[in-house]
Amino acid sequence: MEDSGVVSGNVVCERLHSRHDGRWVLRLGEDAGPGQTGAGQQRRQLCVACVIEILEQTAVSVVRKKHALSCFCDVLTRFPSAVLELLAIDTRVCTHFIVTLLGTLQSVEDHITLDLVIEVLVSLVVELKSEQFVCCVFEECQNQLSQKNSMRRSLPVFTLLGKLLFSIPVLATKMIQEYGESGKIDKSK
């Protein structure tokens, strides 16, 4: 059994956190915005670097990964501007986080966790409003689908793509223009 040291309600992995720069930590009050707490409110902390490392480590249980994802999803939903501001510090870290989430689609088999990963990815990409990150997601999805995985292993990727196309309708048009009309799709098969 691994000991990630994640504090309930927080995502700060005590075993890993000492290596992380303090700029990757969001400090949040229960019902207040970042850095604000009311009387008697408990502060929550979320370290994006800890979330990434928890997701990357194979020794960490699915339960801990699900907790980290759930906390991140909650913070992204409640304080999107704070999360976006934090991720804007370094686009390489944001890209790495997205790629890590996409890798989780292939490494986790728990359906509830997969649904949560997809929810986080869709919310994050929609909130980021950046073509760079949309392209990153599509390229990584294309790589995963080209690995000739079973349909069962590919299903989370197709689900993610469908939810992205539903959430960002202009993507469907762009995808048809780029892949359908340019001949990049092999129609002979």
Backbone as CSV, one residue per row, in Angstrom:
resi,resn,N_x,N_y,N_z,CA_x,CA_y,CA_z,C_x,C_y,C_z
1,MET,0.842,-1.187,0.000,0.000,0.000,0.000,0.882,1.243,0.000
2,GLU,0.642,2.146,-0.926,1.451,3.359,-1.009,0.957,4.405,-0.033
3,ASP,1.832,5.319,0.306,1.457,6.413,1.200,1.749,7.707,0.473
4,SER,0.717,8.280,-0.133,0.938,9.518,-0.873,0.878,10.730,0.032
5,GLY,0.349,10.591,1.221,0.302,11.704,2.164,-0.660,12.800,1.764
6,VAL,-1.665,12.500,0.973,-2.626,13.513,0.550,-3.546,13.823,1.720
7,VAL,-3.630,15.098,2.060,-4.491,15.542,3.146,-5.916,15.639,2.619
8,SER,-6.899,15.184,3.394,-8.294,15.217,2.975,-8.717,16.641,2.614
9,GLY,-9.332,16.788,1.429,-9.779,18.105,0.984,-8.677,18.913,0.330
10,ASN,-7.460,18.480,0.479,-6.310,19.146,-0.126,-5.649,18.192,-1.103
11,VAL,-4.951,18.747,-2.054,-4.090,17.926,-2.885,-2.702,18.520,-2.774
12,VAL,-2.052,18.120,-1.721,-0.652,18.438,-1.489,-0.052,17.140,-0.975
13,CYS,0.721,16.495,-1.803,1.316,15.217,-1.439,2.582,15.494,-0.634
14,GLU,2.508,15.261,0.665,3.606,15.627,1.562,4.928,14.987,1.159
15,ARG,4.869,13.763,0.659,6.087,13.058,0.263,6.752,13.708,-0.959
16,LEU,5.968,14.288,-1.843,6.482,14.865,-3.089,6.579,16.389,-3.061
17,HIS,5.737,17.013,-2.272,5.515,18.456,-2.360,6.758,19.307,-2.093
18,SER,7.654,18.843,-1.258,8.832,19.659,-0.915,9.681,19.987,-2.137
19,ARG,9.565,19.206,-3.199,10.330,19.455,-4.431,9.683,20.506,-5.331
20,HIS,8.457,20.877,-5.040,7.705,21.752,-5.938,7.828,23.219,-5.554
21,ASP,7.903,24.041,-6.581,7.920,25.491,-6.398,6.565,25.927,-5.840
22,GLY,6.578,26.839,-4.904,5.358,27.328,-4.266,4.380,27.993,-5.219
23,ARG,4.849,28.395,-6.388,3.943,29.066,-7.329,2.883,28.125,-7.902
24,TRP,3.066,26.801,-7.738,2.110,25.836,-8.284,1.001,25.485,-7.302
25,VAL,0.956,26.193,-6.169,-0.049,25.914,-5.142,-1.156,26.965,-5.191
26,LEU,-2.384,26.491,-5.247,-3.555,27.356,-5.098,-4.025,27.221,-3.661
27,ARG,-4.178,28.337,-2.990,-4.700,28.350,-1.621,-6.112,28.922,-1.681
28,LEU,-7.074,28.120,-1.273,-8.470,28.488,-1.436,-9.232,28.321,-0.138
29,GLY,-10.151,29.252,0.127,-11.086,29.088,1.242,-12.241,28.243,0.755
30,GLU,-13.017,27.674,1.655,-14.132,26.803,1.273,-15.099,27.487,0.314
31,ASP,-15.529,28.696,0.647,-16.491,29.391,-0.207,-15.953,30.715,-0.719
32,ALA,-14.699,30.977,-0.448,-14.102,32.241,-0.864,-13.257,32.024,-2.102
33,GLY,-12.847,33.096,-2.701,-11.948,33.016,-3.837,-10.541,32.704,-3.371
34,PRO,-9.609,32.565,-4.303,-8.232,32.264,-3.962,-7.665,33.288,-2.989
35,GLY,-7.036,32.788,-1.942,-6.383,33.669,-0.986,-7.322,34.333,0.004
36,GLN,-8.627,34.091,-0.119,-9.586,34.719,0.787,-10.225,33.640,1.651
37,THR,-10.301,33.888,2.930,-11.029,32.969,3.799,-11.887,33.781,4.744
38,GLY,-13.061,33.284,5.012,-13.946,33.933,5.962,-13.665,33.411,7.360
39,ALA,-14.361,33.944,8.332,-14.165,33.523,9.722,-14.504,32.048,9.868
40,GLY,-13.573,31.298,10.426,-13.788,29.891,10.701,-13.711,28.977,9.493
41,GLN,-13.376,29.512,8.331,-13.285,28.658,7.155,-11.923,27.988,7.090
42,GLN,-11.950,26.755,6.637,-10.718,26.006,6.483,-10.139,26.286,5.100
43,ARG,-8.841,26.525,5.056,-8.182,26.758,3.770,-7.907,25.427,3.101
44,ARG,-8.124,25.386,1.811,-7.775,24.215,1.008,-6.582,24.583,0.156
45,GLN,-5.756,23.601,-0.100,-4.602,23.818,-0.964,-4.614,22.780,-2.076
46,LEU,-4.259,23.216,-3.250,-4.123,22.315,-4.372,-2.813,22.651,-5.060
47,CYS,-1.920,21.686,-5.119,-0.652,21.853,-5.818,-0.764,21.117,-7.147
48,VAL,-0.727,21.863,-8.240,-0.861,21.262,-9.564,0.273,20.271,-9.819
49,ALA,1.474,20.582,-9.352,2.604,19.665,-9.530,2.358,18.348,-8.793
50,CYS,1.759,18.411,-7.610,1.424,17.184,-6.869,0.379,16.366,-7.633
51,VAL,-0.631,17.035,-8.181,-1.660,16.333,-8.956,-1.009,15.599,-10.124
52,ILE,-0.123,16.280,-10.839,0.551,15.661,-11.981,1.351,14.442,-11.532
53,GLU,2.132,14.586,-10.467,2.953,13.462,-10.007,2.106,12.301,-9.501
54,ILE,1.014,12.596,-8.829,0.122,11.529,-8.361,-0.415,10.744,-9.553
55,LEU,-0.811,11.447,-10.614,-1.344,10.773,-11.800,-0.275,9.974,-12.536
56,GLU,0.960,10.454,-12.521,2.039,9.789,-13.254,2.535,8.518,-12.582
57,GLN,2.466,8.457,-11.276,3.067,7.337,-10.556,2.177,6.098,-10.612
58,THR,2.763,5.010,-11.095,2.010,3.763,-11.207,1.738,3.131,-9.845
59,ALA,2.560,3.436,-8.840,2.380,2.855,-7.504,1.234,3.500,-6.730
60,VAL,0.736,4.621,-7.201,-0.359,5.311,-6.514,-1.678,4.646,-6.912
61,SER,-2.512,4.377,-5.928,-3.782,3.684,-6.174,-4.750,4.551,-6.975
62,VAL,-5.686,3.876,-7.616,-6.723,4.558,-8.384,-7.559,5.453,-7.465
63,VAL,-7.747,5.036,-6.227,-8.527,5.833,-5.272,-7.857,7.185,-5.033
64,ARG,-6.552,7.191,-4.852,-5.827,8.453,-4.630,-5.831,9.309,-5.899
65,LYS,-5.677,8.662,-7.046,-5.718,9.407,-8.307,-7.095,10.043,-8.490
66,LYS,-8.138,9.271,-8.176,-9.502,9.779,-8.299,-9.723,10.968,-7.362
67,HIS,-9.182,10.883,-6.143,-9.307,11.989,-5.187,-8.618,13.247,-5.731
68,ALA,-7.405,13.089,-6.250,-6.671,14.234,-6.795,-7.431,14.849,-7.964
69,LEU,-7.943,14.004,-8.858,-8.715,14.494,-10.004,-10.002,15.186,-9.560
70,SER,-10.673,14.600,-8.593,-11.919,15.173,-8.098,-11.686,16.551,-7.483
71,CYS,-10.628,16.670,-6.688,-10.299,17.972,-6.085,-9.946,18.992,-7.161
72,PHE,-9.143,18.577,-8.155,-8.780,19.496,-9.232,-10.028,19.921,-10.004
73,CYS,-10.899,18.974,-10.310,-12.130,19.274,-11.046,-12.999,20.260,-10.269
74,ASP,-13.102,20.050,-8.959,-13.883,20.945,-8.103,-13.308,22.363,-8.127
75,VAL,-11.993,22.460,-8.010,-11.346,23.780,-8.017,-11.498,24.435,-9.391
76,LEU,-11.338,23.656,-10.456,-11.495,24.196,-11.808,-12.920,24.702,-12.028
77,THR,-13.897,23.992,-11.501,-15.297,24.396,-11.643,-15.612,25.651,-10.830
78,ARG,-15.114,25.702,-9.605,-15.445,26.806,-8.700,-14.573,28.042,-8.895
79,PHE,-13.319,27.848,-9.287,-12.373,28.965,-9.423,-11.608,28.866,-10.747
80,PRO,-12.308,28.866,-11.886,-11.614,28.663,-13.162,-10.536,29.708,-13.448
81,SER,-10.795,30.953,-13.112,-9.801,31.994,-13.417,-8.523,31.786,-12.614
82,ALA,-8.639,31.316,-11.368,-7.444,31.058,-10.552,-6.623,29.915,-11.139
83,VAL,-7.297,28.865,-11.600,-6.594,27.727,-12.206,-5.929,28.157,-13.507
84,LEU,-6.654,28.903,-14.333,-6.099,29.351,-15.613,-4.911,30.275,-15.404
85,GLU,-5.005,31.145,-14.419,-3.895,32.045,-14.103,-2.661,31.241,-13.682
86,LEU,-2.879,30.220,-12.892,-1.780,29.373,-12.435,-1.149,28.616,-13.606
87,LEU,-1.967,28.037,-14.461,-1.447,27.270,-15.595,-0.811,28.161,-16.654
88,ALA,-1.184,29.437,-16.676,-0.597,30.378,-17.638,0.849,30.719,-17.297
89,ILE,1.280,30.395,-16.082,2.661,30.680,-15.678,3.647,30.010,-16.626
90,ASP,3.340,28.777,-17.021,4.250,28.021,-17.885,3.419,27.082,-18.753
91,THR,3.333,27.387,-20.039,2.514,26.564,-20.932,3.072,25.152,-21.071
92,ARG,4.372,24.974,-20.834,4.939,23.614,-20.894,4.351,22.737,-19.797
93,VAL,4.151,23.304,-18.620,3.553,22.549,-17.518,2.094,22.231,-17.841
94,CYS,1.388,23.187,-18.409,-0.004,22.967,-18.794,-0.089,21.854,-19.843
95,THR,0.792,21.904,-20.830,0.830,20.866,-21.861,1.152,19.511,-21.242
96,HIS,2.128,19.483,-20.341,2.505,18.235,-19.671,1.329,17.683,-18.865
97,PHE,0.592,18.549,-18.200,-0.577,18.133,-17.429,-1.618,17.502,-18.348
98,ILE,-1.881,18.143,-19.480,-2.856,17.622,-20.438,-2.406,16.268,-20.972
99,VAL,-1.129,16.146,-21.332,-0.602,14.877,-21.844,-0.667,13.795,-20.759
100,THR,-0.394,14.170,-19.513,-0.499,13.219,-18.398,-1.935,12.734,-18.243
101,LEU,-2.889,13.654,-18.315,-4.301,13.268,-18.238,-4.669,12.334,-19.389
102,LEU,-4.191,12.647,-20.582,-4.470,11.795,-21.740,-3.843,10.414,-21.573
103,GLY,-2.649,10.351,-21.001,-2.008,9.066,-20.733,-2.793,8.239,-19.736
104,THR,-3.458,8.919,-18.819,-4.279,8.235,-17.818,-5.442,7.496,-18.483
105,LEU,-5.893,7.992,-19.631,-6.966,7.301,-20.357,-6.556,5.882,-20.739
106,GLN,-5.257,5.656,-20.941,-4.768,4.337,-21.330,-4.283,3.505,-20.149
107,SER,-3.978,4.156,-19.032,-3.378,3.419,-17.915,-4.362,3.041,-16.811
108,VAL,-5.550,3.623,-16.816,-6.544,3.345,-15.772,-7.715,2.601,-16.403
109,GLU,-8.216,1.594,-15.712,-9.343,0.830,-16.242,-10.654,1.110,-15.519
110,ASP,-10.604,1.789,-14.391,-11.796,2.106,-13.613,-12.650,3.120,-14.378
111,HIS,-13.884,2.743,-14.676,-14.756,3.592,-15.508,-15.085,4.931,-14.857
112,ILE,-15.256,4.945,-13.558,-15.570,6.202,-12.866,-14.388,7.162,-12.967
113,THR,-13.185,6.633,-12.796,-11.985,7.471,-12.914,-11.817,7.960,-14.343
114,LEU,-12.058,7.089,-15.318,-11.957,7.500,-16.721,-12.948,8.622,-17.029
115,ASP,-14.173,8.502,-16.532,-15.165,9.566,-16.734,-14.688,10.881,-16.124
116,LEU,-14.051,10.797,-14.965,-13.539,11.994,-14.293,-12.385,12.613,-15.081
117,VAL,-11.493,11.773,-15.614,-10.384,12.273,-16.444,-10.944,13.002,-17.661
118,ILE,-11.933,12.408,-18.304,-12.543,13.020,-19.481,-13.207,14.344,-19.108
119,GLU,-13.916,14.369,-17.987,-14.558,15.608,-17.526,-13.522,16.706,-17.279
120,VAL,-12.417,16.349,-16.628,-11.359,17.333,-16.355,-10.748,17.826,-17.659
121,LEU,-10.445,16.908,-18.578,-9.850,17.311,-19.859,-10.768,18.244,-20.641
122,VAL,-12.032,17.890,-20.752,-12.975,18.726,-21.506,-13.102,20.095,-20.843
123,SER,-13.295,20.121,-19.535,-13.426,21.400,-18.819,-12.179,22.254,-18.978
124,LEU,-11.024,21.623,-18.844,-9.763,22.354,-18.940,-9.562,22.933,-20.332
125,VAL,-9.781,22.129,-21.358,-9.593,22.605,-22.736,-10.595,23.707,-23.066
126,VAL,-11.839,23.545,-22.631,-12.859,24.577,-22.884,-12.488,25.871,-22.169
127,GLU,-12.055,25.774,-20.915,-11.679,26.973,-20.148,-10.430,27.647,-20.710
128,LEU,-9.468,26.856,-21.186,-8.220,27.432,-21.700,-8.442,28.246,-22.973
129,LYS,-9.425,27.849,-23.776,-9.748,28.572,-25.013,-8.501,28.824,-25.857
130,SER,-7.704,27.781,-26.036,-6.451,27.916,-26.769,-6.347,26.838,-27.842
131,GLU,-6.130,27.277,-29.060,-5.978,26.334,-30.162,-4.770,25.427,-29.943
132,GLN,-3.729,25.964,-29.304,-2.522,25.180,-29.015,-2.867,23.928,-28.205
133,PHE,-3.694,24.076,-27.179,-4.027,22.947,-26.318,-5.027,22.006,-26.983
134,VAL,-5.921,22.544,-27.798,-6.845,21.698,-28.552,-6.047,20.823,-29.513
135,CYS,-5.078,21.426,-30.200,-4.224,20.660,-31.117,-3.428,19.600,-30.367
136,CYS,-2.935,19.948,-29.191,-2.198,19.001,-28.354,-3.067,17.789,-28.036
137,VAL,-4.318,18.026,-27.653,-5.236,16.937,-27.323,-5.504,16.079,-28.553
138,PHE,-5.784,16.712,-29.693,-6.081,15.943,-30.900,-4.875,15.136,-31.373
139,GLU,-3.686,15.706,-31.302,-2.482,14.968,-31.698,-2.255,13.761,-30.800
140,GLU,-2.404,13.949,-29.498,-2.206,12.839,-28.560,-3.282,11.771,-28.750
141,CYS,-4.519,12.196,-28.997,-5.591,11.229,-29.270,-5.288,10.441,-30.537
142,GLN,-4.811,11.139,-31.555,-4.459,10.478,-32.807,-3.339,9.461,-32.573
143,ASN,-2.344,9.826,-31.769,-1.261,8.894,-31.443,-1.797,7.665,-30.721
144,GLN,-2.674,7.874,-29.745,-3.222,6.745,-28.994,-4.067,5.841,-29.883
145,LEU,-4.846,6.425,-30.780,-5.692,5.622,-31.657,-4.889,4.890,-32.726
146,SER,-3.739,5.432,-33.102,-2.915,4.776,-34.124,-2.099,3.614,-33.561
147,GLN,-2.125,3.414,-32.247,-1.378,2.324,-31.629,-2.104,0.988,-31.742
148,LYS,-3.177,0.955,-32.465,-3.954,-0.257,-32.704,-4.342,-0.964,-31.404
149,ASN,-4.815,-0.183,-30.467,-5.347,-0.747,-29.229,-6.679,-1.422,-29.517
150,SER,-7.133,-2.214,-28.587,-8.450,-2.822,-28.725,-9.505,-1.715,-28.668
151,MET,-10.688,-2.046,-29.117,-11.782,-1.068,-29.085,-12.053,-0.638,-27.642
152,ARG,-11.927,-1.575,-26.712,-12.156,-1.267,-25.292,-11.168,-0.219,-24.797
153,ARG,-9.897,-0.305,-25.218,-8.876,0.656,-24.798,-9.041,1.986,-25.530
154,SER,-9.635,1.950,-26.716,-9.817,3.170,-27.510,-11.078,3.935,-27.137
155,LEU,-12.022,3.263,-26.501,-13.308,3.886,-26.185,-13.182,5.187,-25.392
156,PRO,-12.326,5.272,-24.350,-12.211,6.550,-23.631,-11.728,7.700,-24.526
157,VAL,-10.868,7.380,-25.491,-10.365,8.410,-26.407,-11.504,8.900,-27.303
158,PHE,-12.294,7.969,-27.840,-13.436,8.360,-28.665,-14.464,9.154,-27.850
159,THR,-14.674,8.751,-26.610,-15.601,9.477,-25.736,-15.113,10.906,-25.517
160,LEU,-13.819,11.049,-25.238,-13.233,12.385,-25.058,-13.424,13.226,-26.313
161,LEU,-13.098,12.670,-27.466,-13.240,13.422,-28.717,-14.688,13.846,-28.941
162,GLY,-15.621,12.947,-28.696,-17.036,13.278,-28.854,-17.471,14.408,-27.936
163,LYS,-17.038,14.351,-26.685,-17.414,15.397,-25.730,-16.759,16.730,-26.077
164,LEU,-15.538,16.686,-26.600,-14.891,17.930,-27.039,-15.630,18.528,-28.228
165,LEU,-16.003,17.686,-29.190,-16.736,18.175,-30.358,-18.094,18.737,-29.953
166,PHE,-18.737,18.131,-28.970,-20.014,18.637,-28.470,-19.829,19.966,-27.733
167,SER,-18.752,20.080,-26.964,-18.508,21.287,-26.158,-17.981,22.452,-26.979
168,ILE,-17.274,22.144,-28.061,-16.697,23.183,-28.921,-17.121,22.867,-30.360
169,PRO,-18.356,23.240,-30.746,-18.903,22.850,-32.048,-18.048,23.230,-33.254
170,VAL,-17.312,24.319,-33.173,-16.499,24.738,-34.311,-15.402,23.705,-34.620
171,LEU,-15.075,22.868,-33.660,-14.058,21.836,-33.884,-14.496,20.819,-34.923
172,ALA,-15.777,20.492,-34.938,-16.274,19.523,-35.909,-16.022,20.014,-37.330
173,THR,-16.314,21.273,-37.568,-16.088,21.853,-38.891,-14.610,21.839,-39.238
174,LYS,-13.767,22.252,-38.289,-12.320,22.267,-38.530,-11.791,20.858,-38.779
175,MET,-12.307,19.888,-38.039,-11.843,18.514,-38.188,-12.203,17.970,-39.570
176,ILE,-13.408,18.269,-40.028,-13.821,17.829,-41.360,-12.955,18.494,-42.415
177,GLN,-12.699,19.803,-42.254,-11.868,20.514,-43.219,-10.460,19.946,-43.261
178,GLU,-9.881,19.684,-42.100,-8.494,19.235,-42.057,-8.330,17.777,-42.436
179,TYR,-9.188,16.911,-41.919,-8.994,15.484,-42.122,-9.868,14.897,-43.220
180,GLY,-11.059,15.427,-43.407,-11.968,14.865,-44.390,-11.684,15.307,-45.803
181,GLU,-11.418,16.579,-45.992,-11.255,17.117,-47.336,-9.816,17.115,-47.813
182,SER,-8.861,17.017,-46.899,-7.462,17.106,-47.318,-6.892,15.764,-47.737
183,GLY,-7.684,14.707,-47.623,-7.187,13.399,-48.018,-6.350,12.722,-46.948
184,LYS,-6.302,13.280,-45.753,-5.504,12.669,-44.686,-6.158,11.407,-44.146
185,ILE,-7.456,11.279,-44.373,-8.131,10.054,-43.965,-8.053,9.095,-45.137
186,ASP,-7.552,7.908,-44.886,-7.416,6.903,-45.934,-8.794,6.306,-46.202
187,LYS,-9.410,6.722,-47.303,-10.770,6.305,-47.619,-10.810,4.949,-48.310
188,SER,-9.655,4.382,-48.635,-9.622,3.103,-49.337,-9.905,1.926,-48.418
189,LYS,-9.855,2.137,-47.108,-10.040,1.020,-46.162,-11.461,0.866,-45.770
